[in-house]
Amino acid sequence: MSAQPIYIPRGGNRSEKLSPRMPRDRKRELRIWWREIDRWLLGFVLLLMAVGTLAVAAASPASAHRLSTAEETLPDLYFFWAHVRWQILGLMVLVGTSLVPREMLRQGTILMAGAMLLLLFLVPFVGYEVNGAKRWIRFGIGVQPSEFLKPAFAITFAWILSWQLRDPKLPVIGISGALVGLIVALLMMQPNLGAAILFAGAWLVMVMVAGLPLQRIGMLAGGGIASLLLAYLTYDNARNRIDSFFGGPAAYDHVDLANRTLTGGGWTGSGFWLGENKMRLPEAHTDYIFSVIGEELGLIVCAIIVVLYLAIILRVLIRLVDEDRLFIILAASGLIALFGGQAFINILVNLQLFPSKGMTLPLVSYGGSSTIAQCFTIGLLLAVTRRNPFLVREPFDMRDALEKEDDR
């Protein structure tokens, strides 16, 4: 039997034997991606998602029993296995988004914002209702346009607000304010007051970062308070929830049950799958999953979750300290304001410190649209904060940037 010739690589020779499984360019891209992304941020997110998987497993029996009917009995882990599938898809979206170049990502996300805004127009007419709110459109599976509009909103508004570096006289605040007003009006038609507050709050954060004068910020805050008062006077759902919040919850209503569930396990919890109050809690796997965690895993684990959210927010802000591009600063600020704002509104509702809202706990609660949209948000954060570790940047200064534009 003749011996096989020995392959000897030579300079300038590219052979498929060097990389039989993956093209060399793809390997190089992955190495660059791993070097440039914020691995601390990615680690915090993965840890939070792992806690969410455990939490949905704890809450799944309660929701499965509550939603079972005489015709169909859902298995105890029905929502757990569904959540695992959504998380796997979400991780693929997260990694895929973080690999896309910033310019291509900006263009695609702006187009996505337009598509989601169009779907928001259509929701009141062709959407379907769940728990008294019409927020979903069915495309084989239910899709909630407002969830996907959140990350697209942050990128699009960062792009609009950054126009002032090209021409400081452009009314970017007015343009972005008119758009956010349109979004809020469409959300109130669903109705979805919680998301409307979140969009308005994130926009206010972004215009503050963009250098809006303090006097105008005060005027916007006053306008926001006036809008809430108008919603209270004209929007029955908002009035009922605000009255319930300030008047104190009735015994065994949703908020009271959530608080009883949260504190029922003490510091260390009653034990996994041993909680009793969760069985009476509506939406245990979504809106009130933080309370289920408190009952079964304990208040210490709840505190760890809060610390994880704070760590994610702080890590993004640290990453922006030496950033020198206004668009990146605005985009990351808007994304983290939406992510962190939703997390702490959900937690405050469970603690009876905020009126009840139909809002999930990001990366922890069960959800299809919610899980994919939040993973897309984190993917955008990883993409816009990617940085060559060997490059040193000067911190961005808004006043100097505008003065340079005036001198041109």
C-alpha positions, 0 to 999 in steps of 0.5 A: 500500500503506497504511503499518502503524500505529506502536505507541507504548507508553503508561504502564500499557499491557502489550503482548505486543509487549514480550516476544514470547518469554518472559513478563515475570515469567519474565524477572524471575525469571531476573534475580533468580536470576542475581543471587542465586545463587553464580556462583563456585560454579556456575562451579567446578561447570561447569568440573569437569563439563567436565573430567569430559566429557574424562575419560569420553572418555579412559576410554570405550574401555577400558570399551567394550572390556572390556564388549563381547561376542561378540554385541555390540561397543560403540563406543569412545565409547559411554560418552562419548556416553551421559555427554554425554546424562546431563550435559545432563539433569543440567544441566537438573535443576541449574538447575531445582532452583536456581530452586525457592523454598526452602520448596517445595524443603524440602517436596518433598525431605522427600517424596523422602527418604521415597520413597527410603527406601521403595525402599531397603527394596525393593532387597534383594527386587526390585533387581538385582545388578551386580558382586556388589551389589544396589543398583539397581531397574529402572524402564525404566532402572536407578535407585540409590535411595541416590544420590538419598537422599543430597541428600534426607537432608541436607535432611531431617536439617537440618529435624529438627535445626533443631527444637531452635530451637523446643523445645531439649528435643526429642531431635533427636539421638536421632531423627536418629541412629535414622534414620541407623542405619536407613539404614546397616542397609539399605545394609549389606543391599545391601551398600554399606559405602562409602555407609553410611560416607558417610551416617554421616560426613555426619550426624556433621558436621551434628550437630557444626554443630548444637552437639553437645557435644564429649563426645557427639561423642567417644561417637559417634565411638567408636560409629562405630569399634565399628560398623566393627569389627563390620562387619569381623567379620561382613561378608566383603566389608569384611574382604577389602577392609580386609585387602587395604588393610593387607596391601598389594595383590597384584600387578595387583589392582584397587587396584594397577592403579589406582595403576600407571595413575595414576602411569604418565603422570607429571606431564604424562601420556602423551597423550589416548587413548594410555594403555595401563594403563587398558585393563586397569583395571576400571570405568575410566569410573566408580570408577577414572576419576581414575587414567585422568586421571592416566595420560593427562592427567597428575598436574598435571590430577589436582591441578587436579581436587583444587583444584576440589573444595576450591574448591567446598567452600570457596566453600560455607563462605564463603557460610555465614559470614554466614548467620543461619538454622540450617536453611540452615547445616545443609542446606548443611553436610550437602550439601557433606559428602556431595559432598566426602566422596564425592570424596575417598574416591574419590581416596584409593582411587585413591591407595591411601590408603583401602580400595577402595569402589564409589564414583564421582567426583562430576560426573566419573565416568560414571553415570546415577543418580550424575550426576543425583543429584550435579547435584540436590545442586549445585542444592540447594546453589545454592538454599539459598545464594541470597542478595540481595546488597543484604541484610546478615545477622548471623552465626548464633549457636546459643547466642543462638538457644537463649537466645531460645527459652528466654526466650519 
